[in-house]
Amino acid sequence: MSEGASSVSWEVELWPNRSLSKRGLRTFLLLLAGCFSVFFLMTAAAPGSSDGSTGLATVLLVVIPFILAVFGLVVWAFAVNNRDGRYTERLHFDGETLVVEATHPRRRPLRWEFQPYWTRVLTRDTRDLENQLILRHRDCAVAIGGFLTPEERGDLAEEIRSALRRFNGAQS
């Protein structure tokens, strides 16, 4: 959270936790490639593999495509996960308007504006999400922080309520 010049100015940026850095991902993929290489070496050095090279060649030709497919799927899954991890939600409150902006790498950015006096901060438990955080303004409701832990969503809800209370106190 960064405080601005005004006593009611408030801003926070949320993003999913990335438990594996790019360097860690690179290390993991190198280790996986190393394991596959050890498998190939062990298959080539297996007893009976020197008897007939056609038997080893047949085994490798059958196994190699599957191992390459597995490696390719792992790389693809991590790339998709990494891209989705660049999702951010920014909440900005300048004392006049509470603005929520959601930025996803594969979708167009979304923006909602809430008038602070009419905005309600709600939390509820759903089948899929414990302590879901919802900002409600008249007929507009936006769920935010779905990637946060339930405790973090509760803390964020209280932080937003506090910023709105400061605004309402400044208006009196």
C-alpha positions as CSV (number, residue, x, y, z in Angstrom):
1,M,0.0,0.0,0.0
2,S,1.3,3.4,-0.9
3,E,-0.1,6.6,0.7
4,G,-0.5,9.7,-1.4
5,A,-0.6,13.3,-0.5
6,S,-4.2,13.3,0.6
7,S,-5.2,11.8,3.9
8,V,-7.8,9.7,2.1
9,S,-5.7,8.6,-0.8
10,W,-5.0,4.9,-0.9
11,E,-3.6,2.4,-3.4
12,V,-2.8,-1.3,-3.5
13,E,-1.7,-3.7,-6.2
14,L,-2.5,-7.4,-6.0
15,W,-0.9,-10.3,-7.9
16,P,-0.8,-14.0,-7.6
17,N,2.1,-15.5,-5.6
18,R,4.8,-17.0,-7.9
19,S,6.4,-19.8,-6.0
20,L,8.8,-20.6,-8.8
21,S,11.0,-17.9,-10.2
22,K,12.2,-17.9,-13.8
23,R,15.6,-19.1,-12.6
24,G,14.0,-21.9,-10.6
25,L,11.9,-22.9,-13.6
26,R,15.1,-23.0,-15.8
27,T,16.8,-25.1,-13.1
28,F,13.8,-27.5,-12.9
29,L,13.7,-28.0,-16.7
30,L,17.4,-28.6,-16.9
31,L,17.1,-31.2,-14.1
32,L,14.2,-32.9,-16.0
33,A,16.2,-32.9,-19.2
34,G,19.1,-34.4,-17.2
35,C,16.9,-37.2,-15.9
36,F,15.7,-38.0,-19.4
37,S,19.3,-38.1,-20.5
38,V,20.3,-40.5,-17.7
39,F,17.3,-42.7,-18.8
40,F,18.7,-42.8,-22.4
41,L,22.2,-43.6,-21.2
42,M,20.9,-46.3,-18.9
43,T,18.8,-47.8,-21.7
44,A,21.8,-47.8,-24.0
45,A,24.0,-49.4,-21.4
46,A,21.3,-52.0,-20.3
47,P,22.3,-55.7,-20.4
48,G,21.4,-57.2,-23.7
49,S,21.5,-53.8,-25.6
50,S,24.9,-54.7,-27.1
51,D,23.6,-58.0,-28.5
52,G,21.4,-56.3,-31.2
53,S,21.5,-52.7,-31.9
54,T,18.1,-53.0,-33.7
55,G,16.4,-53.9,-30.4
56,L,17.8,-50.8,-28.7
57,A,17.0,-48.6,-31.7
58,T,13.4,-49.9,-31.7
59,V,13.0,-49.2,-27.9
60,L,14.4,-45.7,-28.3
61,L,12.3,-44.9,-31.3
62,V,9.2,-45.9,-29.4
63,V,10.1,-44.2,-26.1
64,I,11.8,-41.0,-27.4
65,P,8.6,-39.5,-28.8
66,F,6.7,-40.1,-25.6
67,I,9.5,-38.5,-23.5
68,L,9.7,-35.5,-25.8
69,A,5.9,-35.1,-25.6
70,V,6.0,-35.2,-21.8
71,F,8.9,-32.7,-21.7
72,G,7.0,-30.4,-24.2
73,L,3.8,-30.6,-22.2
74,V,5.7,-29.7,-19.0
75,V,7.3,-26.7,-20.7
76,W,3.9,-25.6,-22.1
77,A,2.2,-26.0,-18.7
78,F,4.8,-23.9,-17.0
79,A,4.6,-21.3,-19.8
80,V,0.8,-20.9,-19.4
81,N,1.1,-20.8,-15.6
82,N,3.8,-18.1,-15.8
83,R,1.8,-16.0,-18.2
84,D,-1.4,-16.3,-16.1
85,G,0.8,-15.3,-13.1
86,R,1.2,-11.8,-14.6
87,Y,-2.5,-11.0,-13.7
88,T,-2.8,-8.0,-11.5
89,E,-5.6,-6.1,-9.7
90,R,-5.0,-2.5,-8.8
91,L,-7.2,-0.6,-6.3
92,H,-6.9,3.1,-6.1
93,F,-8.9,5.4,-3.9
94,D,-8.3,9.2,-4.3
95,G,-11.0,10.3,-1.9
96,E,-13.5,10.8,-4.7
97,T,-13.6,7.5,-6.5
98,L,-12.5,3.9,-5.7
99,V,-11.1,2.5,-9.0
100,V,-10.5,-1.2,-9.5
101,E,-8.4,-2.2,-12.6
102,A,-7.8,-5.8,-13.6
103,T,-5.1,-6.6,-16.1
104,H,-4.7,-10.0,-17.6
105,P,-2.0,-10.8,-20.2
106,R,-4.5,-12.6,-22.5
107,R,-7.6,-10.4,-22.1
108,R,-8.4,-6.7,-22.4
109,P,-8.0,-4.7,-19.2
110,L,-11.1,-4.2,-17.1
111,R,-12.0,-1.1,-15.0
112,W,-14.7,-0.4,-12.4
113,E,-15.4,2.9,-10.6
114,F,-17.2,3.0,-7.3
115,Q,-18.6,6.1,-5.5
116,P,-17.2,5.7,-1.9
117,Y,-20.4,6.6,-0.1
118,W,-22.4,3.9,-1.8
119,T,-19.8,1.3,-1.9
120,R,-20.1,-1.8,0.3
121,V,-17.3,-4.2,1.1
122,L,-18.7,-7.7,1.6
123,T,-17.2,-11.1,2.4
124,R,-18.9,-14.4,2.0
125,D,-18.1,-18.1,1.8
126,T,-19.0,-19.8,-1.4
127,R,-18.6,-23.4,-2.5
128,D,-15.4,-22.5,-4.4
129,L,-13.9,-19.8,-2.3
130,E,-13.7,-19.1,1.5
131,N,-14.1,-15.5,2.5
132,Q,-14.7,-14.2,-1.0
133,L,-14.2,-10.4,-1.2
134,I,-16.8,-8.4,-3.1
135,L,-17.1,-4.7,-3.8
136,R,-20.7,-3.7,-4.3
137,H,-22.1,-0.4,-5.7
138,R,-25.8,-0.2,-6.6
139,D,-26.2,-2.9,-9.3
140,C,-22.5,-3.5,-9.8
141,A,-20.6,-6.2,-7.9
142,V,-17.0,-7.1,-8.4
143,A,-15.1,-10.0,-6.7
144,I,-11.5,-9.2,-6.1
145,G,-8.5,-11.0,-4.8
146,G,-9.6,-14.5,-5.7
147,F,-6.0,-15.7,-5.7
148,L,-5.3,-14.4,-2.1
149,T,-5.6,-16.6,1.0
150,P,-8.8,-16.2,3.0
151,E,-6.9,-14.3,5.7
152,E,-5.4,-11.9,3.1
153,R,-8.8,-11.3,1.7
154,G,-10.1,-10.5,5.2
155,D,-7.2,-8.1,5.8
156,L,-7.8,-6.4,2.5
157,A,-11.5,-6.1,3.1
158,E,-10.7,-4.4,6.4
159,E,-8.1,-2.1,4.8
160,I,-10.7,-1.0,2.1
161,R,-13.3,-0.4,4.8
162,S,-10.9,1.7,6.7
163,A,-10.1,3.8,3.6
164,L,-13.8,4.3,3.0
165,R,-14.4,5.2,6.6
166,R,-11.7,7.9,6.4
167,F,-13.4,9.3,3.4
168,N,-16.8,9.3,5.1
169,G,-15.3,10.9,8.1
170,A,-13.7,13.6,6.0
171,Q,-17.1,14.3,4.4
172,S,-18.8,15.0,7.7
